[in-house]
Amino acid sequence: MKNVAILIPSGDISVSNVEGTHHILTEVNKALIRAGKLRLFDIHLVGPRRDSRIKNNFFSIHADVLIEDGVQFDLVIIPAMHGEMHHCLSLNQELVPWIVSQHEGGAEVASLCTGSFLLASTGLLTGKKCATHWAHINEFRKMFPNAQLVDDRLLTEQDGIYTSGSAYSYLNLILYLIEKYTDRSMAIMSSKLFAIEIDRKSQSPFIMFEGQRDHDDESIKKAQEFIEANFRERITVDQLAEMLAVGRRNLERRFKKATSNTIVEYIQRVKVEAAKISLEKSQENINEVMLNVGYTDMKAFRTTFKRIAGLSPMQYRNKYNRVMLA
């Protein structure tokens, strides 16, 4: 029997994470009973108080176990939190020592989407690979520089700590845990029952690159603006350094610190984002898209595109272009 805690943090949290996780694990229990086995998951809603009201009092969630009750769990699941993250964490400081204590007592801990912020605030992600919603990667890196955030990963596992990426990708982490605690056939059954694509590993196709502007280095902002306005042209690091009257090494160091990307990576990401938009909306062929974003070598374009977007240009077009599918 796995004693499972679905944590109910204070503030605005993901109702779908809470209900969806509870629903899926409950169905696994039912399937096990139908197969003549014992149910596996003893599921509890756990929080600092009995009643939590969220979404402007539209929903209420009732915890059946309080953190003060001293119950030790085998798995603690932290749902996504919504709103300004510093504020979310300030509302939930009382949960931090409880999560740490649970892990020290043998519990595995899983964060769903932006639940990673609460998990990281405990220090349990220090030095560990982790995932979060792609729209929050820059904020997460700034707040928790000692965690090893991986932009493209849909889920991570290390030393009994699990994280998932964007929004409903939490479903893939739940399937992963089901397979780990039961077997592959049960994970496949759950995948089919809830129409979840199993074994998804990357959130790259969903990432919309918007750059990193939350910094105070004005020279780097000028470099970013120049790249985004002139990405179709050949831009070099030396060109940017000369334009900004900054030494090359100094520029590269400051750019990486401010944006979490090297200059070359930033240029590639801007080009690929422009290519993605063309592939989604236009009827241009792949070669035309390539030339329009400043590439002349098809192999280099395809390799870079797939590394960043997680799909080849043709796969991306086939998946997202309604005009081409019509």
N, C-alpha and C positions, 0 to 999 in steps of 0.2 A: 504493500500500500504506500503510495506517495502522498504525503500531506502537503497540499498545495495552497499557497497564499496568493490571492490576487489582491495586490495592495490598492488601497483607495486613498491617494494623496489628497490634501486639501487644495481647493481652487478648482479651476476648470480642467477636467481631464477627459480622455476619450472614452465615451460610453461604449462605443463599438469594441474597443480593446477589452473592456471588462466583460461585456455580455458575450462577445464572440468567443473569447477564450473559455469562458465558463460553459458555453453551449457545446463547443467542439469536444472538450474534455469529458463532458457529460455523455455525449454520444459515443465516445470511445468506451466509457464504462458500460453503456447499454450493449454495445457490440460484444464486449468481453463476456457479459452475463449470458447473451444469446448463444455464445460459443461454449457455455458450460464452465466458464472461468470466473474468478472473483473480480470485482471491479478494482481498478488500479488507483484511481485518483479520488482522494478525499479533499474536495475543493471548498475553500473558505474565502469570504471577502473580509479583508483585514484592514483596519484603519485606526487612527487615533481617537475616533469617536464613533458612536453607533450610526448616526445619520449624517449624510453629506448631501448637500443640494448643489447642483451644477447647472450650467446653461441657463443662468438667470432664473433658477428655481424651477426650470422646466422638467428636470429629472431629479429624483432623489435615489441615493444608493444606501442600503442598510448593511453595515458591517456586522457579521455574526461573531467575530473575534476582535478584540482590542489589542493594540500592541502592548499594553500594560498587563495582559493576561499571562504573559510568560510562556506562550505556546511555541515550541520549536518546530519549524517546517522543513521539508525536504527541498521544496522549490518555492522561490518568491518571484512573482511576476509583477513588474512595475509598468503600468500603462503610460501612454503618452500624456504629456501635459500641454495645455494650450495657454498662450499669452506670453508676456515678457518674462524671459527665463530667470532673470535675477529675482523678480518678484515671486515666481513660482517656487524657487528654492527657498526664499525667505519664509514662505508659508509652511514649508515642510522640514524645517530643521530638526524637529523631534523625530522624524523618520530615519535620519542619517545614522545615529548610533544603533537603532533597532536593526536596520539592514546589515550593518557591519557585524552586529552580534549574531544575527541569523547565519551569516556566511561563516563566521568563526565556529558556530555550532554545527556546521556541516551542510547547511543549505546551499543549493545552487541558486543563482540569481539571474534573472532574465529581464532586460529592459526592452520595451516596445517603442520604436520610433523615438520621440523626444523624451521618453522616460530615461534615456541615456544621460540626460543632464543631471537628474537626481542620482542615478547610479554613480556617475563620475564624481559628484560632490562628496561621496563617501570615501573616495580615494581608492576604491576597488578596481578602477580602470587604469590606474597609474602604470605605465609601461606596457599596457595590454592593447592589442588591436580591438577596435570597436567601430560600430556603425551608428548612424543617426539619420534623420531626414536630410536629404541633400540640400534643402533650402536653408538648413541651419548649420552647415559644416563650418562656415567661416566664424560664426558666433561660438560654436563649440570649441574650435581650435583656440580662439582667443581666451575663452574661460578656462579651458583645461589643456594647456599645452603639453602636459606630461602624459596624456593619453595618446595612443597611436591611432588616430582616426583614419579609416580607409574609405575614401569617397564613394567608390563604386560597389562595395560589398553590400549584399542584401542582408547577410547575417554573419555573425562571428561567434566563435566559441574558444575560450581559453581559461583553463583552471577553474572550471565550474561557473564561469561568467559568460552570459550570452547577451548579444545585442542584435537588434534588427534595424533595417533602414526605414524608408519612407512609408508612412501611413499604413496601408493595408498589407504591406509586405510582412507585417507581424504574423499573418496567417502562415507564411512559409516557415517562420521560426517555430510556431506551434506544431506544424507538421514534422519538423525536424526533431522536436522534443518527443513527439509521439513515437516516431521511429526509434529513437534512442531508448525510450522506456519500454516499448513493446517490441514491434518488429516492422519490417518493411511492408508486409501485407496490410497491417493496420493503418500505416501511414497512407498507403495507396487507397484503401477504402475510404479514409477520411477525406482525401483529396477528391475522390469522385463524388462523395456525398455532398461536399460543400463547394464543388466546382472550383477548386483551387489548383492552379498549375504547380505541380510538384517539382522540386529540384531547381527552382529558380535561384540563381546565385548572384546576380548583378542588378543594381538599380541604375546602371549607366544609361540605358535607353530613355530614362525618365528625367535625367538631370538637365535642367535649363541653366546654362552657364551665364551668370550675370556679373561676373567679376567680383572683386573684393574692394569695396569703397570705404569700409569702416576703419579707416586709419587716418593719421594726421600728416602723412608725408606728401606735401603738395607736389614735389618733383615727380614722385611715383604716380600720382594721380594724372599729371600731365602726360606721362609716358603711356598710361593706360588709355587715356583719351586719344592720343595719337595712334596707338595700335588699333583701336576700335574704329577710327575714322579712315584708316589707311591699310586695313588688313589685306586688301587685294594686291597691294604692292609688296615688293621684297623689303622687309624691315630687318635691320641687323642691330645687334647689341651696341656695336661701335657707333652706329648712326644715332641711336637714342642717347648714348653717353655724350656724344658731341653736341647734340641738340640741347641737352640739359646742362652742359658744362660740368659733368660729373665723371669721375674716373670709372672705367669699366667695372672693376672689381667692386668698388663702392656701390655702383648702381645695381649690380647683380645681387649683392648682399641685401641692400635695402628693398629691392623689388620682391625678393623671396620672403623677407620678413613681413612686408606689408600685405602681400597677396596670397601667400602660401603656394605660389607657383614661381618657377623660373620664368625668365622673359620668354624663352623659346616655348615653354609649355603654355604660357598665357596666349601667345600668338596662335598656337595650334588650336587652343580651345575656342578662341574667338572665330577662327576660320571654320572649325567644325560646327559651331553653333549656327553660323550663317548658312552652312551647307545643309544642316538639318531642317532649317526653316524652308529652304528651297525645295528639298526633297518632300516635305510635308505638303506644300502648297502649289508648286509649279508643275508644268509638264516638261521641263527641261530634262534632257538625258543626263546620265551620270557624268559624261565628259564635259558637258556644258556647265554643270554645277561645279565640277572640279576647277575649271578655268575661271569661273566667276568669283571663286573665293581665293584665287591666287596660287593654285597648284598647277604644275605642268607635267608632273610625273604621276601617272595613274596608280602605280604600285605604292608610292609613298603616300598618296592621298587615301587609298583604301586602308593601308596599314594604320595610319594615324587616326582615321575615322573610326575604325573598328576598336582600336585601343581605347578611345575616349567615349564612344557612343555604345560600345558593347555589341553592335551589329555592323555588318557591312553596309555600304551605302545602298545597295540594292535591297537587302533585307529591311533596312530602315524604311525605304520608300514603300515597299510592299506592305509594311505593317501600318504605316500612318497616312499614306496619301489616298484620300477618298476619290480624287479625280482619276487617278491611274487605275483604281480598283473598279470604277464604274463601267 
